[in-house]
Amino acid sequence: MEVQIVVIILLLSVVLDYLWFDQDGKRWGWLKHWTRMQKTLFLSSFLLAALVIYIGLSLEYL
C-alpha cells in the first residue's frame, strides 16, 4: 500500500510539473522537439529510477 501511494505521488508530481507548473518551458523545454514515444520512455524511466531509489532506501523498513 505504501509503495502505491509513493508511485501515485511521484507520477502526479511529474505530470503536474510537466503540464501545469512549467508554463514557460524552462525546466522541460529541452523535451519540446522529442517525439511522444521518446517523452514517454524518458518519463517512465524517470519514474522507474525514482521507485528504485525509494525501494532501495526503504529496504531496511520493509
Residue pairs with C-beta under 8 A, 6 or more apart in sequence:
3 51
3 54
3 55
6 51
6 54
7 47
7 51
10 47
10 50
10 51
10 54
11 47
14 43
14 46
14 47
17 27
17 28
18 28
18 43
22 28
22 29
25 32
31 38
31 39
31 42
34 42
55 62
